[in-house]
Amino acid sequence: MDNTTIALVAAVLSLIGAFATAVIATLTAVVLARSNERNEKRRLCLLLREEFDGAPMFHHRYEAWKSINAANLPAEVTISELFERHWDEHVSAVVHFFESLEQFCGQGLIDPDLAVTLFARPYRLWHDLLLSRLRVDAKSEYYLPWLTRIGDFAKRLPPEDKTAVPATDASVPVAERQATPADDALAANAEVPRG
């Protein structure tokens, strides 16, 4: 082999090496970017849970739970009636939290699987207490997309285990128990303030 052939082979091998290095570097960058994106989505989801469990949101959840329970809402309540008779800053904070949760999932801003793990129980409680009862009437047709967004998080949840027995007063059917503020707070996925 002459020097020209050796130089040509060396140049080709150098180009192949450079190309392979570029491909490996690109694939590594993509993997790292996806990992960082996944970690960021999980971090944001955990921050939402931290907000949900924080003192201000606890207060909103507790007060909203008390007022909605005290209202003895019928099986169906129109959005107009909710706004006119039962809407306050506490109910608003809870409802808008769940609306934001679904929007963040739908836009890919948070990890939807982790969101379901973290929020399935409290969402189901609020869904049963209020969200599933809401209906649109002529005065509130504008709010149909809003109501749909709030309800969309329920589609992400796995089927509910209907065989689970409440940990307390298991011998008394839940519907027959006299609810206390402590029960209401626990049902709203909150701790009862001590002191």
C-alpha positions as CSV (number, residue, x, y, z in Angstrom):
1,M,0.0,0.0,0.0
2,D,1.3,3.4,-0.8
3,N,1.2,6.5,1.4
4,T,-1.8,8.0,-0.5
5,T,-3.9,4.9,0.1
6,I,-2.9,4.8,3.8
7,A,-3.8,8.5,4.1
8,L,-7.1,7.9,2.4
9,V,-8.0,5.0,4.7
10,A,-7.0,7.0,7.7
11,A,-9.2,9.9,6.6
12,V,-12.2,7.6,6.0
13,L,-11.7,6.0,9.4
14,S,-11.4,9.4,11.1
15,L,-14.6,10.5,9.4
16,I,-16.4,7.3,10.5
17,G,-15.0,7.8,14.1
18,A,-16.2,11.4,14.1
19,F,-19.6,10.4,12.8
20,A,-19.9,7.6,15.4
21,T,-18.9,10.0,18.1
22,A,-21.4,12.6,17.0
23,V,-24.2,10.0,16.9
24,I,-23.3,8.7,20.4
25,A,-23.1,12.2,21.7
26,T,-26.5,13.1,20.2
27,L,-28.1,9.9,21.6
28,T,-26.6,10.6,25.0
29,A,-28.0,14.2,24.9
30,V,-31.4,13.0,23.9
31,V,-31.5,10.3,26.7
32,L,-30.3,12.9,29.3
33,A,-32.8,15.5,28.1
34,R,-35.7,12.9,28.4
35,S,-34.5,11.9,31.8
36,N,-34.3,15.6,32.9
37,E,-37.7,16.2,31.4
38,R,-39.2,13.2,33.3
39,N,-37.5,14.2,36.5
40,E,-38.8,17.8,36.1
41,K,-42.4,16.5,35.5
42,R,-42.1,14.3,38.7
43,R,-40.7,17.3,40.7
44,L,-43.6,19.5,39.6
45,C,-46.0,16.8,40.5
46,L,-44.5,16.5,44.0
47,L,-44.6,20.3,44.4
48,L,-48.3,20.2,43.6
49,R,-48.8,17.6,46.3
50,E,-46.8,19.7,48.7
51,E,-49.1,22.6,47.9
52,F,-52.2,20.4,48.3
53,D,-51.0,19.3,51.8
54,G,-49.9,22.8,52.8
55,A,-51.6,24.9,55.5
56,P,-53.5,27.3,53.1
57,M,-54.9,24.5,50.9
58,F,-55.7,22.4,54.0
59,H,-57.7,25.3,55.3
60,H,-59.5,25.7,52.0
61,R,-60.2,21.9,51.8
62,Y,-61.5,21.7,55.3
63,E,-63.8,24.7,55.1
64,A,-65.1,23.7,51.6
65,W,-65.8,20.2,52.9
66,K,-67.7,21.5,55.9
67,S,-69.8,23.9,53.8
68,I,-70.6,21.4,51.0
69,N,-71.5,18.7,53.5
70,A,-73.7,21.2,55.5
71,A,-75.5,22.2,52.3
72,N,-76.9,18.7,51.8
73,L,-76.7,19.0,48.1
74,P,-79.2,17.0,46.0
75,A,-77.9,14.2,43.7
76,E,-77.6,16.8,40.9
77,V,-76.8,20.5,41.3
78,T,-76.5,23.0,38.6
79,I,-73.4,25.1,38.2
80,S,-75.6,28.2,38.5
81,E,-76.9,27.0,41.9
82,L,-73.4,26.1,43.0
83,F,-72.2,29.6,42.1
84,E,-75.2,31.4,43.6
85,R,-75.5,29.5,46.9
86,H,-72.4,27.5,47.7
87,W,-69.4,29.1,45.9
88,D,-66.9,30.7,48.1
89,E,-63.1,31.1,48.2
90,H,-62.7,27.7,49.8
91,V,-64.8,25.8,47.2
92,S,-63.1,27.8,44.5
93,A,-59.6,26.9,45.6
94,V,-60.4,23.1,45.7
95,V,-62.2,23.0,42.4
96,H,-59.6,25.1,40.6
97,F,-56.8,22.9,42.1
98,F,-58.3,19.8,40.5
99,E,-59.0,21.7,37.2
100,S,-55.3,22.8,37.2
101,L,-54.2,19.2,38.0
102,E,-56.0,17.9,34.9
103,Q,-54.7,20.7,32.7
104,F,-51.1,20.0,33.8
105,C,-51.6,16.3,33.0
106,G,-53.2,17.0,29.7
107,Q,-50.5,19.5,28.6
108,G,-47.7,17.1,29.6
109,L,-46.4,19.4,32.3
110,I,-46.5,16.8,35.1
111,D,-46.2,13.0,35.3
112,P,-49.8,11.8,34.9
113,D,-49.0,8.4,36.4
114,L,-47.5,10.0,39.5
115,A,-50.4,12.5,39.6
116,V,-52.9,9.6,39.8
117,T,-50.8,7.9,42.5
118,L,-50.7,11.1,44.6
119,F,-54.2,12.5,43.9
120,A,-56.6,9.6,43.2
121,R,-57.9,9.3,46.7
122,P,-58.6,13.0,47.4
123,Y,-60.0,13.5,43.9
124,R,-62.4,10.6,44.3
125,L,-63.6,12.1,47.6
126,W,-64.2,15.5,46.0
127,H,-65.7,13.9,42.9
128,D,-68.2,12.0,45.0
129,L,-68.9,14.9,47.3
130,L,-69.4,17.6,44.6
131,L,-67.8,17.3,41.2
132,S,-69.9,14.3,39.9
133,R,-73.1,16.1,40.9
134,L,-72.5,19.2,38.9
135,R,-74.7,19.7,35.8
136,V,-74.9,22.5,33.2
137,D,-78.1,24.4,32.9
138,A,-79.2,27.2,30.4
139,K,-77.6,29.9,32.6
140,S,-74.3,28.0,32.9
141,E,-73.7,26.6,29.4
142,Y,-70.6,28.6,29.1
143,Y,-69.0,26.5,31.8
144,L,-69.4,23.1,30.1
145,P,-65.7,23.0,28.9
146,W,-64.7,23.9,32.4
147,L,-66.8,21.2,34.0
148,T,-65.5,18.7,31.4
149,R,-61.9,19.5,32.2
150,I,-62.5,19.0,35.9
151,G,-64.1,15.6,35.3
152,D,-61.4,14.5,32.9
153,F,-59.0,13.6,35.7
154,A,-61.5,10.8,36.7
155,K,-60.8,9.1,33.3
156,R,-57.1,8.7,34.4
157,L,-58.0,6.8,37.6
158,P,-58.0,3.1,37.8
159,P,-61.2,1.3,38.7
160,E,-62.1,1.9,42.3
161,D,-61.9,-1.1,44.7
162,K,-65.5,-1.3,46.0
163,T,-64.6,-4.1,48.5
164,A,-62.5,-1.9,50.7
165,V,-63.8,-1.5,54.3
166,P,-63.3,1.8,56.1
167,A,-60.6,1.5,58.8
168,T,-62.8,2.9,61.5
169,D,-66.3,1.9,62.6
170,A,-66.2,-0.9,60.0
171,S,-69.3,-2.5,61.6
172,V,-71.4,0.5,60.9
173,P,-72.2,1.3,57.3
174,V,-70.7,4.6,56.3
175,A,-74.0,6.0,55.2
176,E,-75.4,5.4,58.7
177,R,-72.6,6.9,60.7
178,Q,-72.9,10.4,62.2
179,A,-70.2,12.5,60.5
180,T,-68.0,14.5,62.8
181,P,-65.6,17.4,61.8
182,A,-62.8,14.9,62.3
183,D,-64.5,12.5,59.8
184,D,-64.9,15.3,57.4
185,A,-61.3,16.3,57.6
186,L,-60.1,12.8,57.2
187,A,-62.5,12.2,54.3
188,A,-61.0,15.3,52.6
189,N,-57.6,13.7,52.9
190,A,-56.5,16.1,55.6
191,E,-55.2,15.8,59.1
192,V,-57.3,17.1,62.0
193,P,-55.7,20.1,63.6
194,R,-54.5,19.4,67.1
195,G,-54.6,21.8,69.9
